């Protein structure tokens, strides 16, 4: 992953409902990076899951499920 080219600019072309979800304690995919990704995607939702790290879906499944349900709801609008 370290040697792949940066594709951050591609995020600006996303035209579908998007969710950027990050654990507040994630040290591999930093919350500040998730914030930048969400800011680059038009209309993206950013969810910071408290007290979780990189395995957010396993650590806080209820919060992740709620965020995904909201994404699906938004997609159906």
PyMOL Python script that loads the backbone (N, CA, C, O; Angstrom):
from pymol import cmd

cmd.read_pdbstr("""\
ATOM      1  N   UNK A   1       0.809  -1.192   0.000  1.00  0.00           N
ATOM      2  CA  UNK A   1       0.000   0.000   0.000  1.00  0.00           C
ATOM      3  C   UNK A   1       0.854   1.259   0.000  1.00  0.00           C
ATOM      4  O   UNK A   1       0.457   2.283  -0.555  1.00  0.00           O
ATOM      5  N   UNK A   2       1.999   1.185   0.607  1.00  0.00           N
ATOM      6  CA  UNK A   2       2.841   2.373   0.708  1.00  0.00           C
ATOM      7  C   UNK A   2       3.360   2.848  -0.636  1.00  0.00           C
ATOM      8  O   UNK A   2       3.671   4.029  -0.790  1.00  0.00           O
ATOM      9  N   UNK A   3       3.460   1.957  -1.613  1.00  0.00           N
ATOM     10  CA  UNK A   3       4.026   2.338  -2.897  1.00  0.00           C
ATOM     11  C   UNK A   3       2.979   2.632  -3.968  1.00  0.00           C
ATOM     12  O   UNK A   3       3.324   3.047  -5.074  1.00  0.00           O
ATOM     13  N   UNK A   4       1.727   2.424  -3.655  1.00  0.00           N
ATOM     14  CA  UNK A   4       0.699   2.697  -4.667  1.00  0.00           C
ATOM     15  C   UNK A   4       0.528   4.206  -4.835  1.00  0.00           C
ATOM     16  O   UNK A   4       0.769   4.971  -3.902  1.00  0.00           O
ATOM     17  N   UNK A   5       0.110   4.629  -6.031  1.00  0.00           N
ATOM     18  CA  UNK A   5      -0.051   6.071  -6.262  1.00  0.00           C
ATOM     19  C   UNK A   5      -1.236   6.639  -5.480  1.00  0.00           C
ATOM     20  O   UNK A   5      -2.210   5.939  -5.204  1.00  0.00           O
ATOM     21  N   UNK A   6      -1.131   7.894  -5.137  1.00  0.00           N
ATOM     22  CA  UNK A   6      -2.196   8.581  -4.409  1.00  0.00           C
ATOM     23  C   UNK A   6      -3.405   8.740  -5.321  1.00  0.00           C
ATOM     24  O   UNK A   6      -3.273   9.230  -6.443  1.00  0.00           O
ATOM     25  N   UNK A   7      -4.562   8.338  -4.860  1.00  0.00           N
ATOM     26  CA  UNK A   7      -5.785   8.484  -5.649  1.00  0.00           C
ATOM     27  C   UNK A   7      -6.811   9.343  -4.912  1.00  0.00           C
ATOM     28  O   UNK A   7      -8.010   9.239  -5.168  1.00  0.00           O
ATOM     29  N   UNK A   8      -6.348  10.171  -4.018  1.00  0.00           N
ATOM     30  CA  UNK A   8      -7.223  11.012  -3.206  1.00  0.00           C
ATOM     31  C   UNK A   8      -8.101  11.912  -4.075  1.00  0.00           C
ATOM     32  O   UNK A   8      -9.253  12.166  -3.723  1.00  0.00           O
ATOM     33  N   UNK A   9      -7.584  12.394  -5.192  1.00  0.00           N
ATOM     34  CA  UNK A   9      -8.354  13.283  -6.077  1.00  0.00           C
ATOM     35  C   UNK A   9      -9.596  12.599  -6.633  1.00  0.00           C
ATOM     36  O   UNK A   9     -10.573  13.270  -6.968  1.00  0.00           O
ATOM     37  N   UNK A  10      -9.572  11.294  -6.735  1.00  0.00           N
ATOM     38  CA  UNK A  10     -10.722  10.544  -7.246  1.00  0.00           C
ATOM     39  C   UNK A  10     -11.941  10.724  -6.339  1.00  0.00           C
ATOM     40  O   UNK A  10     -13.078  10.654  -6.806  1.00  0.00           O
ATOM     41  N   UNK A  11     -11.711  10.949  -5.080  1.00  0.00           N
ATOM     42  CA  UNK A  11     -12.824  11.089  -4.138  1.00  0.00           C
ATOM     43  C   UNK A  11     -13.763  12.223  -4.533  1.00  0.00           C
ATOM     44  O   UNK A  11     -14.968  12.132  -4.301  1.00  0.00           O
ATOM     45  N   UNK A  12     -13.239  13.273  -5.117  1.00  0.00           N
ATOM     46  CA  UNK A  12     -14.062  14.422  -5.507  1.00  0.00           C
ATOM     47  C   UNK A  12     -15.079  14.067  -6.593  1.00  0.00           C
ATOM     48  O   UNK A  12     -16.049  14.799  -6.790  1.00  0.00           O
ATOM     49  N   UNK A  13     -14.868  12.959  -7.295  1.00  0.00           N
ATOM     50  CA  UNK A  13     -15.778  12.568  -8.373  1.00  0.00           C
ATOM     51  C   UNK A  13     -16.859  11.586  -7.924  1.00  0.00           C
ATOM     52  O   UNK A  13     -17.676  11.164  -8.743  1.00  0.00           O
ATOM     53  N   UNK A  14     -16.882  11.221  -6.668  1.00  0.00           N
ATOM     54  CA  UNK A  14     -17.895  10.294  -6.164  1.00  0.00           C
ATOM     55  C   UNK A  14     -19.266  10.971  -6.235  1.00  0.00           C
ATOM     56  O   UNK A  14     -19.440  12.101  -5.778  1.00  0.00           O
ATOM     57  N   UNK A  15     -20.233  10.259  -6.816  1.00  0.00           N
ATOM     58  CA  UNK A  15     -21.568  10.845  -6.999  1.00  0.00           C
ATOM     59  C   UNK A  15     -22.671  10.014  -6.341  1.00  0.00           C
ATOM     60  O   UNK A  15     -23.852  10.228  -6.612  1.00  0.00           O
ATOM     61  N   UNK A  16     -22.298   9.091  -5.500  1.00  0.00           N
ATOM     62  CA  UNK A  16     -23.264   8.255  -4.802  1.00  0.00           C
ATOM     63  C   UNK A  16     -23.173   8.554  -3.306  1.00  0.00           C
ATOM     64  O   UNK A  16     -22.165   9.088  -2.844  1.00  0.00           O
ATOM     65  N   UNK A  17     -24.219   8.215  -2.546  1.00  0.00           N
ATOM     66  CA  UNK A  17     -24.121   8.402  -1.099  1.00  0.00           C
ATOM     67  C   UNK A  17     -22.902   7.653  -0.557  1.00  0.00           C
ATOM     68  O   UNK A  17     -22.653   6.501  -0.914  1.00  0.00           O
ATOM     69  N   UNK A  18     -22.168   8.314   0.290  1.00  0.00           N
ATOM     70  CA  UNK A  18     -20.934   7.725   0.811  1.00  0.00           C
ATOM     71  C   UNK A  18     -20.851   7.889   2.320  1.00  0.00           C
ATOM     72  O   UNK A  18     -21.350   8.856   2.894  1.00  0.00           O
ATOM     73  N   UNK A  19     -20.214   6.928   2.930  1.00  0.00           N
ATOM     74  CA  UNK A  19     -19.981   6.930   4.365  1.00  0.00           C
ATOM     75  C   UNK A  19     -18.502   6.713   4.608  1.00  0.00           C
ATOM     76  O   UNK A  19     -17.909   5.773   4.078  1.00  0.00           O
ATOM     77  N   UNK A  20     -17.912   7.572   5.399  1.00  0.00           N
ATOM     78  CA  UNK A  20     -16.544   7.372   5.863  1.00  0.00           C
ATOM     79  C   UNK A  20     -16.657   7.116   7.354  1.00  0.00           C
ATOM     80  O   UNK A  20     -17.085   7.984   8.114  1.00  0.00           O
ATOM     81  N   UNK A  21     -16.273   5.935   7.760  1.00  0.00           N
ATOM     82  CA  UNK A  21     -16.421   5.516   9.148  1.00  0.00           C
ATOM     83  C   UNK A  21     -15.039   5.246   9.715  1.00  0.00           C
ATOM     84  O   UNK A  21     -14.222   4.577   9.083  1.00  0.00           O
ATOM     85  N   UNK A  22     -14.781   5.756  10.886  1.00  0.00           N
ATOM     86  CA  UNK A  22     -13.458   5.582  11.493  1.00  0.00           C
ATOM     87  C   UNK A  22     -13.600   5.429  13.002  1.00  0.00           C
ATOM     88  O   UNK A  22     -14.443   6.064  13.635  1.00  0.00           O
ATOM     89  N   UNK A  23     -12.768   4.586  13.547  1.00  0.00           N
ATOM     90  CA  UNK A  23     -12.709   4.447  14.994  1.00  0.00           C
ATOM     91  C   UNK A  23     -11.927   5.603  15.596  1.00  0.00           C
ATOM     92  O   UNK A  23     -10.886   6.001  15.073  1.00  0.00           O
ATOM     93  N   UNK A  24     -12.427   6.127  16.679  1.00  0.00           N
ATOM     94  CA  UNK A  24     -11.779   7.289  17.298  1.00  0.00           C
ATOM     95  C   UNK A  24     -10.360   6.996  17.776  1.00  0.00           C
ATOM     96  O   UNK A  24      -9.550   7.909  17.934  1.00  0.00           O
ATOM     97  N   UNK A  25     -10.068   5.732  18.004  1.00  0.00           N
ATOM     98  CA  UNK A  25      -8.741   5.339  18.500  1.00  0.00           C
ATOM     99  C   UNK A  25      -7.927   4.605  17.438  1.00  0.00           C
ATOM    100  O   UNK A  25      -6.934   3.957  17.768  1.00  0.00           O
ATOM    101  N   UNK A  26      -8.326   4.694  16.172  1.00  0.00           N
ATOM    102  CA  UNK A  26      -7.632   3.990  15.092  1.00  0.00           C
ATOM    103  C   UNK A  26      -6.258   4.614  14.883  1.00  0.00           C
ATOM    104  O   UNK A  26      -6.140   5.826  14.697  1.00  0.00           O
ATOM    105  N   UNK A  27      -5.230   3.787  14.913  1.00  0.00           N
ATOM    106  CA  UNK A  27      -3.867   4.277  14.710  1.00  0.00           C
ATOM    107  C   UNK A  27      -3.312   3.868  13.344  1.00  0.00           C
ATOM    108  O   UNK A  27      -2.210   4.275  12.976  1.00  0.00           O
ATOM    109  N   UNK A  28      -4.073   3.063  12.591  1.00  0.00           N
ATOM    110  CA  UNK A  28      -3.653   2.667  11.244  1.00  0.00           C
ATOM    111  C   UNK A  28      -4.271   3.564  10.181  1.00  0.00           C
ATOM    112  O   UNK A  28      -3.586   4.012   9.262  1.00  0.00           O
ATOM    113  N   UNK A  29      -5.553   3.819  10.309  1.00  0.00           N
ATOM    114  CA  UNK A  29      -6.262   4.762   9.437  1.00  0.00           C
ATOM    115  C   UNK A  29      -6.718   5.895  10.342  1.00  0.00           C
ATOM    116  O   UNK A  29      -7.781   5.824  10.959  1.00  0.00           O
ATOM    117  N   UNK A  30      -5.930   6.907  10.413  1.00  0.00           N
ATOM    118  CA  UNK A  30      -6.128   7.963  11.397  1.00  0.00           C
ATOM    119  C   UNK A  30      -7.435   8.727  11.188  1.00  0.00           C
ATOM    120  O   UNK A  30      -7.832   8.973  10.049  1.00  0.00           O
ATOM    121  N   UNK A  31      -8.099   9.100  12.267  1.00  0.00           N
ATOM    122  CA  UNK A  31      -9.320   9.890  12.154  1.00  0.00           C
ATOM    123  C   UNK A  31      -9.141  11.164  11.330  1.00  0.00           C
ATOM    124  O   UNK A  31     -10.058  11.550  10.606  1.00  0.00           O
ATOM    125  N   UNK A  32      -8.008  11.814  11.419  1.00  0.00           N
ATOM    126  CA  UNK A  32      -7.778  13.024  10.636  1.00  0.00           C
ATOM    127  C   UNK A  32      -7.778  12.708   9.141  1.00  0.00           C
ATOM    128  O   UNK A  32      -8.218  13.533   8.340  1.00  0.00           O
ATOM    129  N   UNK A  33      -7.297  11.535   8.757  1.00  0.00           N
ATOM    130  CA  UNK A  33      -7.327  11.125   7.358  1.00  0.00           C
ATOM    131  C   UNK A  33      -8.758  10.846   6.907  1.00  0.00           C
ATOM    132  O   UNK A  33      -9.135  11.184   5.784  1.00  0.00           O
ATOM    133  N   UNK A  34      -9.552  10.233   7.775  1.00  0.00           N
ATOM    134  CA  UNK A  34     -10.956   9.974   7.460  1.00  0.00           C
ATOM    135  C   UNK A  34     -11.711  11.292   7.296  1.00  0.00           C
ATOM    136  O   UNK A  34     -12.565  11.418   6.418  1.00  0.00           O
ATOM    137  N   UNK A  35     -11.399  12.253   8.128  1.00  0.00           N
ATOM    138  CA  UNK A  35     -12.036  13.566   8.021  1.00  0.00           C
ATOM    139  C   UNK A  35     -11.718  14.211   6.675  1.00  0.00           C
ATOM    140  O   UNK A  35     -12.595  14.805   6.047  1.00  0.00           O
ATOM    141  N   UNK A  36     -10.479  14.096   6.233  1.00  0.00           N
ATOM    142  CA  UNK A  36     -10.082  14.658   4.940  1.00  0.00           C
ATOM    143  C   UNK A  36     -10.787  13.929   3.795  1.00  0.00           C
ATOM    144  O   UNK A  36     -11.206  14.558   2.824  1.00  0.00           O
ATOM    145  N   UNK A  37     -10.918  12.617   3.904  1.00  0.00           N
ATOM    146  CA  UNK A  37     -11.623  11.859   2.876  1.00  0.00           C
ATOM    147  C   UNK A  37     -13.084  12.287   2.801  1.00  0.00           C
ATOM    148  O   UNK A  37     -13.606  12.526   1.712  1.00  0.00           O
ATOM    149  N   UNK A  38     -13.735  12.384   3.936  1.00  0.00           N
ATOM    150  CA  UNK A  38     -15.141  12.778   3.955  1.00  0.00           C
ATOM    151  C   UNK A  38     -15.322  14.185   3.396  1.00  0.00           C
ATOM    152  O   UNK A  38     -16.301  14.456   2.700  1.00  0.00           O
ATOM    153  N   UNK A  39     -14.399  15.065   3.692  1.00  0.00           N
ATOM    154  CA  UNK A  39     -14.479  16.434   3.180  1.00  0.00           C
ATOM    155  C   UNK A  39     -14.314  16.467   1.661  1.00  0.00           C
ATOM    156  O   UNK A  39     -14.863  17.347   0.998  1.00  0.00           O
ATOM    157  N   UNK A  40     -13.568  15.522   1.111  1.00  0.00           N
ATOM    158  CA  UNK A  40     -13.326  15.491  -0.330  1.00  0.00           C
ATOM    159  C   UNK A  40     -14.483  14.888  -1.119  1.00  0.00           C
ATOM    160  O   UNK A  40     -14.633  15.169  -2.309  1.00  0.00           O
ATOM    161  N   UNK A  41     -15.301  14.062  -0.469  1.00  0.00           N
ATOM    162  CA  UNK A  41     -16.421  13.405  -1.150  1.00  0.00           C
ATOM    163  C   UNK A  41     -17.665  14.263  -0.994  1.00  0.00           C
ATOM    164  O   UNK A  41     -18.115  14.493   0.129  1.00  0.00           O
ATOM    165  N   UNK A  42     -18.227  14.740  -2.092  1.00  0.00           N
ATOM    166  CA  UNK A  42     -19.422  15.582  -1.998  1.00  0.00           C
ATOM    167  C   UNK A  42     -20.562  14.873  -1.257  1.00  0.00           C
ATOM    168  O   UNK A  42     -20.994  13.791  -1.654  1.00  0.00           O
ATOM    169  N   UNK A  43     -21.036  15.495  -0.185  1.00  0.00           N
ATOM    170  CA  UNK A  43     -22.173  14.968   0.561  1.00  0.00           C
ATOM    171  C   UNK A  43     -21.897  13.759   1.428  1.00  0.00           C
ATOM    172  O   UNK A  43     -22.833  13.144   1.938  1.00  0.00           O
ATOM    173  N   UNK A  44     -20.651  13.405   1.607  1.00  0.00           N
ATOM    174  CA  UNK A  44     -20.329  12.218   2.410  1.00  0.00           C
ATOM    175  C   UNK A  44     -20.662  12.431   3.872  1.00  0.00           C
ATOM    176  O   UNK A  44     -20.566  13.539   4.398  1.00  0.00           O
ATOM    177  N   UNK A  45     -21.055  11.348   4.514  1.00  0.00           N
ATOM    178  CA  UNK A  45     -21.259  11.353   5.961  1.00  0.00           C
ATOM    179  C   UNK A  45     -19.984  10.845   6.621  1.00  0.00           C
ATOM    180  O   UNK A  45     -19.358   9.901   6.139  1.00  0.00           O
ATOM    181  N   UNK A  46     -19.611  11.467   7.705  1.00  0.00           N
ATOM    182  CA  UNK A  46     -18.467  11.022   8.493  1.00  0.00           C
ATOM    183  C   UNK A  46     -18.984  10.556   9.839  1.00  0.00           C
ATOM    184  O   UNK A  46     -19.685  11.289  10.536  1.00  0.00           O
ATOM    185  N   UNK A  47     -18.633   9.334  10.197  1.00  0.00           N
ATOM    186  CA  UNK A  47     -19.012   8.793  11.504  1.00  0.00           C
ATOM    187  C   UNK A  47     -17.745   8.409  12.230  1.00  0.00           C
ATOM    188  O   UNK A  47     -16.967   7.583  11.754  1.00  0.00           O
ATOM    189  N   UNK A  48     -17.543   9.010  13.379  1.00  0.00           N
ATOM    190  CA  UNK A  48     -16.418   8.667  14.262  1.00  0.00           C
ATOM    191  C   UNK A  48     -16.994   7.783  15.363  1.00  0.00           C
ATOM    192  O   UNK A  48     -17.826   8.228  16.153  1.00  0.00           O
ATOM    193  N   UNK A  49     -16.555   6.551  15.411  1.00  0.00           N
ATOM    194  CA  UNK A  49     -17.073   5.612  16.396  1.00  0.00           C
ATOM    195  C   UNK A  49     -16.198   5.700  17.640  1.00  0.00           C
ATOM    196  O   UNK A  49     -15.003   5.409  17.587  1.00  0.00           O
ATOM    197  N   UNK A  50     -16.791   6.100  18.753  1.00  0.00           N
ATOM    198  CA  UNK A  50     -15.992   6.276  19.971  1.00  0.00           C
ATOM    199  C   UNK A  50     -15.463   4.950  20.523  1.00  0.00           C
ATOM    200  O   UNK A  50     -16.062   3.890  20.338  1.00  0.00           O
ATOM    201  N   UNK A  51     -14.346   5.046  21.191  1.00  0.00           N
ATOM    202  CA  UNK A  51     -13.759   3.904  21.899  1.00  0.00           C
ATOM    203  C   UNK A  51     -13.539   2.692  21.005  1.00  0.00           C
ATOM    204  O   UNK A  51     -13.758   1.557  21.430  1.00  0.00           O
ATOM    205  N   UNK A  52     -13.108   2.926  19.771  1.00  0.00           N
ATOM    206  CA  UNK A  52     -12.808   1.805  18.881  1.00  0.00           C
ATOM    207  C   UNK A  52     -11.573   2.137  18.062  1.00  0.00           C
ATOM    208  O   UNK A  52     -11.219   3.298  17.854  1.00  0.00           O
ATOM    209  N   UNK A  53     -10.935   1.070  17.608  1.00  0.00           N
ATOM    210  CA  UNK A  53      -9.722   1.230  16.818  1.00  0.00           C
ATOM    211  C   UNK A  53      -9.954   0.862  15.371  1.00  0.00           C
ATOM    212  O   UNK A  53     -10.958   1.259  14.780  1.00  0.00           O
ATOM    213  N   UNK A  54      -9.035   0.107  14.793  1.00  0.00           N
ATOM    214  CA  UNK A  54      -9.077  -0.217  13.373  1.00  0.00           C
ATOM    215  C   UNK A  54     -10.128  -1.275  13.032  1.00  0.00           C
ATOM    216  O   UNK A  54     -10.591  -1.331  11.893  1.00  0.00           O
ATOM    217  N   UNK A  55     -10.503  -2.093  13.973  1.00  0.00           N
ATOM    218  CA  UNK A  55     -11.503  -3.144  13.737  1.00  0.00           C
ATOM    219  C   UNK A  55     -12.855  -2.703  14.283  1.00  0.00           C
ATOM    220  O   UNK A  55     -13.485  -3.415  15.065  1.00  0.00           O
ATOM    221  N   UNK A  56     -13.279  -1.555  13.873  1.00  0.00           N
ATOM    222  CA  UNK A  56     -14.464  -0.911  14.407  1.00  0.00           C
ATOM    223  C   UNK A  56     -15.703  -1.799  14.324  1.00  0.00           C
ATOM    224  O   UNK A  56     -16.476  -1.867  15.279  1.00  0.00           O
ATOM    225  N   UNK A  57     -15.897  -2.469  13.213  1.00  0.00           N
ATOM    226  CA  UNK A  57     -17.090  -3.307  13.046  1.00  0.00           C
ATOM    227  C   UNK A  57     -17.131  -4.444  14.059  1.00  0.00           C
ATOM    228  O   UNK A  57     -18.209  -4.878  14.464  1.00  0.00           O
ATOM    229  N   UNK A  58     -15.977  -4.922  14.464  1.00  0.00           N
ATOM    230  CA  UNK A  58     -15.935  -5.985  15.472  1.00  0.00           C
ATOM    231  C   UNK A  58     -16.011  -5.414  16.885  1.00  0.00           C
ATOM    232  O   UNK A  58     -16.583  -6.031  17.784  1.00  0.00           O
ATOM    233  N   UNK A  59     -15.438  -4.248  17.070  1.00  0.00           N
ATOM    234  CA  UNK A  59     -15.378  -3.646  18.398  1.00  0.00           C
ATOM    235  C   UNK A  59     -16.694  -2.983  18.797  1.00  0.00           C
ATOM    236  O   UNK A  59     -17.096  -3.036  19.960  1.00  0.00           O
ATOM    237  N   UNK A  60     -17.361  -2.360  17.826  1.00  0.00           N
ATOM    238  CA  UNK A  60     -18.587  -1.602  18.105  1.00  0.00           C
ATOM    239  C   UNK A  60     -19.636  -1.895  17.028  1.00  0.00           C
ATOM    240  O   UNK A  60     -20.029  -0.994  16.287  1.00  0.00           O
ATOM    241  N   UNK A  61     -20.093  -3.155  16.939  1.00  0.00           N
ATOM    242  CA  UNK A  61     -20.989  -3.532  15.842  1.00  0.00           C
ATOM    243  C   UNK A  61     -22.304  -2.755  15.810  1.00  0.00           C
ATOM    244  O   UNK A  61     -22.832  -2.493  14.730  1.00  0.00           O
ATOM    245  N   UNK A  62     -22.834  -2.388  16.954  1.00  0.00           N
ATOM    246  CA  UNK A  62     -24.104  -1.666  16.970  1.00  0.00           C
ATOM    247  C   UNK A  62     -23.970  -0.294  16.304  1.00  0.00           C
ATOM    248  O   UNK A  62     -24.827   0.109  15.518  1.00  0.00           O
ATOM    249  N   UNK A  63     -22.899   0.408  16.621  1.00  0.00           N
ATOM    250  CA  UNK A  63     -22.677   1.726  16.048  1.00  0.00           C
ATOM    251  C   UNK A  63     -22.427   1.650  14.542  1.00  0.00           C
ATOM    252  O   UNK A  63     -22.914   2.486  13.780  1.00  0.00           O
ATOM    253  N   UNK A  64     -21.665   0.642  14.122  1.00  0.00           N
ATOM    254  CA  UNK A  64     -21.383   0.471  12.702  1.00  0.00           C
ATOM    255  C   UNK A  64     -22.671   0.120  11.955  1.00  0.00           C
ATOM    256  O   UNK A  64     -22.928   0.653  10.876  1.00  0.00           O
ATOM    257  N   UNK A  65     -23.471  -0.769  12.523  1.00  0.00           N
ATOM    258  CA  UNK A  65     -24.746  -1.132  11.898  1.00  0.00           C
ATOM    259  C   UNK A  65     -25.647   0.083  11.767  1.00  0.00           C
ATOM    260  O   UNK A  65     -26.283   0.268  10.729  1.00  0.00           O
ATOM    261  N   UNK A  66     -25.714   0.900  12.782  1.00  0.00           N
ATOM    262  CA  UNK A  66     -26.548   2.107  12.717  1.00  0.00           C
ATOM    263  C   UNK A  66     -26.072   3.044  11.615  1.00  0.00           C
ATOM    264  O   UNK A  66     -26.891   3.626  10.905  1.00  0.00           O
ATOM    265  N   UNK A  67     -24.769   3.196  11.465  1.00  0.00           N
ATOM    266  CA  UNK A  67     -24.224   4.061  10.421  1.00  0.00           C
ATOM    267  C   UNK A  67     -24.526   3.502   9.031  1.00  0.00           C
ATOM    268  O   UNK A  67     -24.844   4.258   8.113  1.00  0.00           O
ATOM    269  N   UNK A  68     -24.428   2.194   8.876  1.00  0.00           N
ATOM    270  CA  UNK A  68     -24.733   1.573   7.588  1.00  0.00           C
ATOM    271  C   UNK A  68     -26.218   1.669   7.264  1.00  0.00           C
ATOM    272  O   UNK A  68     -26.588   1.888   6.110  1.00  0.00           O
ATOM    273  N   UNK A  69     -27.058   1.509   8.257  1.00  0.00           N
ATOM    274  CA  UNK A  69     -28.505   1.661   8.038  1.00  0.00           C
ATOM    275  C   UNK A  69     -28.825   3.079   7.571  1.00  0.00           C
ATOM    276  O   UNK A  69     -29.655   3.275   6.683  1.00  0.00           O
ATOM    277  N   UNK A  70     -28.177   4.042   8.162  1.00  0.00           N
ATOM    278  CA  UNK A  70     -28.391   5.432   7.763  1.00  0.00           C
ATOM    279  C   UNK A  70     -27.910   5.659   6.330  1.00  0.00           C
ATOM    280  O   UNK A  70     -28.556   6.381   5.572  1.00  0.00           O
ATOM    281  N   UNK A  71     -26.797   5.057   5.955  1.00  0.00           N
ATOM    282  CA  UNK A  71     -26.312   5.166   4.579  1.00  0.00           C
ATOM    283  C   UNK A  71     -27.340   4.581   3.603  1.00  0.00           C
ATOM    284  O   UNK A  71     -27.628   5.184   2.568  1.00  0.00           O
ATOM    285  N   UNK A  72     -27.882   3.431   3.926  1.00  0.00           N
ATOM    286  CA  UNK A  72     -28.894   2.812   3.067  1.00  0.00           C
ATOM    287  C   UNK A  72     -30.130   3.691   2.985  1.00  0.00           C
ATOM    288  O   UNK A  72     -30.708   3.851   1.910  1.00  0.00           O
ATOM    289  N   UNK A  73     -30.539   4.261   4.108  1.00  0.00           N
ATOM    290  CA  UNK A  73     -31.699   5.155   4.101  1.00  0.00           C
ATOM    291  C   UNK A  73     -31.454   6.331   3.184  1.00  0.00           C
ATOM    292  O   UNK A  73     -32.323   6.698   2.394  1.00  0.00           O
ATOM    293  N   UNK A  74     -30.266   6.934   3.283  1.00  0.00           N
ATOM    294  CA  UNK A  74     -29.919   8.069   2.422  1.00  0.00           C
ATOM    295  C   UNK A  74     -29.894   7.667   0.953  1.00  0.00           C
ATOM    296  O   UNK A  74     -30.310   8.437   0.087  1.00  0.00           O
ATOM    297  N   UNK A  75     -29.410   6.469   0.674  1.00  0.00           N
ATOM    298  CA  UNK A  75     -29.316   6.002  -0.713  1.00  0.00           C
ATOM    299  C   UNK A  75     -30.695   5.803  -1.338  1.00  0.00           C
ATOM    300  O   UNK A  75     -30.856   5.918  -2.553  1.00  0.00           O
ATOM    301  N   UNK A  76     -31.671   5.508  -0.511  1.00  0.00           N
ATOM    302  CA  UNK A  76     -33.024   5.270  -1.016  1.00  0.00           C
ATOM    303  C   UNK A  76     -33.806   6.551  -1.252  1.00  0.00           C
ATOM    304  O   UNK A  76     -34.871   6.515  -1.869  1.00  0.00           O
ATOM    305  N   UNK A  77     -33.308   7.667  -0.781  1.00  0.00           N
ATOM    306  CA  UNK A  77     -34.017   8.950  -0.945  1.00  0.00           C
ATOM    307  C   UNK A  77     -34.027   9.404  -2.380  1.00  0.00           C
ATOM    308  O   UNK A  77     -34.579  10.459  -2.690  1.00  0.00           O
TER     309      UNK A  77
END
""", "prot")
cmd.dss("prot")
cmd.show_as("cartoon", "prot")
cmd.util.cbc("prot")
cmd.orient("prot")
